[in-house]
Amino acid sequence: MNEPSVETFRCGYVALVGRPNVGKSTLMNRILGQKLSIVTAKPQTTRQQIAGIKTTDQGQVIYIDTPGIHLAAKKALNRYMNRIARASFQDVDLVLSDINMPEMDGLTLLSKLKEQNSILKSVIVSAYGDMENIRTAMNRGAFDFITKPIDFKELEITIEKTIDHGEAVRQKRQAVQESN
């Protein structure tokens, strides 16, 4: 790996968000190329955020595997895991989520993300190549989308592009605030 200059080396945080047992841990392990998160058919295995770092010549991406989000959080454990998952929205540059999930789809999640953090960027994954849902997701604020089966090189490029865009928006916002 070549040593990048400080000016070009970038870093960003990506949260993998979705319902319980939809493959967030499997996706993180696949992106990282090693098993870091536990993968099992048993729901609610991930109870805390788990971070994994992928380093490339261009920079580092820290992936956060989050607990599944529960819509009807009647149990104390489910409410706790919802708080852990939602806390990740404040600390990341990008949320990666599937558009089709049981009970809560990615479109509903997009609305909730905007309520939590108005400049947070999201990339939606779609298994169906369903242009109607993809268009709706983009209209609701998704920055980009990836279709399944996932091309991991394309995903990496999309994540880098999205993180760069988010950083440019933050810098512009900070410049406006400093000039006022």
C-alpha positions, -999 to 999 in steps of 0.1 A, spaced: 0 0 0 14 34 -9 17 61 17 -10 87 10 -4 124 17 -23 138 47 -44 160 24 -58 131 4 -62 105 32 -98 105 43 -118 88 70 -155 83 74 -181 64 95 -208 42 81 -237 27 101 -253 -5 89 -289 0 100 -321 -21 97 -345 -45 114 -331 -74 135 -317 -104 116 -317 -89 81 -280 -94 74 -262 -63 88 -234 -84 105 -230 -106 74 -226 -75 52 -201 -59 75 -180 -92 76 -181 -94 38 -171 -57 34 -142 -61 58 -131 -95 43 -130 -111 77 -154 -123 104 -157 -96 131 -194 -96 139 -212 -127 150 -235 -142 124 -264 -165 135 -300 -172 127 -308 -161 163 -323 -126 163 -309 -99 186 -274 -112 187 -258 -78 181 -267 -58 213 -240 -32 211 -224 -13 183 -195 -32 167 -169 -13 148 -147 -26 120 -122 -6 100 -114 -10 63 -82 7 52 -75 15 15 -49 37 -2 -74 65 -1 -84 63 36 -103 44 62 -139 37 66 -152 27 100 -182 4 97 -206 3 126 -228 -28 129 -258 -17 149 -285 -37 168 -317 -42 149 -344 -15 151 -376 -27 166 -408 -9 157 -430 -22 185 -404 -21 213 -425 -35 241 -396 -52 259 -370 -33 278 -342 -50 258 -357 -39 225 -361 -3 237 -324 -4 249 -312 -17 215 -333 9 197 -315 36 217 -281 21 208 -290 19 171 -305 55 169 -275 69 188 -254 58 158 -273 83 136 -256 112 153 -220 98 151 -217 87 115 -213 102 80 -235 77 62 -262 51 69 -264 20 47 -297 2 48 -319 -22 28 -350 -8 12 -370 -39 19 -372 -51 55 -400 -67 74 -423 -43 93 -403 -12 85 -389 -5 51 -360 16 41 -384 43 30 -397 47 65 -362 46 79 -352 75 56 -380 97 71 -368 88 106 -331 96 97 -340 131 85 -358 137 118 -326 127 137 -300 144 116 -309 166 86 -275 164 69 -269 126 74 -265 108 40 -279 74 33 -273 47 7 -302 23 1 -297 -13 -10 -324 -29 -32 -327 -65 -41 -353 -59 -67 -340 -32 -90 -374 -17 -83 -371 17 -99 -403 30 -83 -390 23 -48 -356 35 -57 -370 68 -71 -391 72 -39 -360 66 -18 -341 92 -37 -370 117 -34 -371 111 4 -334 119 7 -313 88 -1 -280 100 -16 -276 69 -37 -285 33 -41 -269 -1 -47 -287 -32 -62 -283 -68 -51 -263 -88 -57 -239 -63 -43 -209 -54 -63 -185 -46 -34 -162 -25 -55 -192 -4 -66 -203 -2 -30 -169 10 -19 -169 38 -46 -204 48 -36 -195 50 1 -164 71 -7 -184 94 -29 -212 98 -3 -187 105 25 -169 131 4 -202 148 -4 -212 149 33 -179 164 42 -183 191 15 -218 199 29 -204 202 64 -176 224 53 -199 247 34 -223 249 63 -194 257 87 -181 284 63 -216 300 61 -218 300 99 -184 315 103 -192 343 78 -224 353 97 
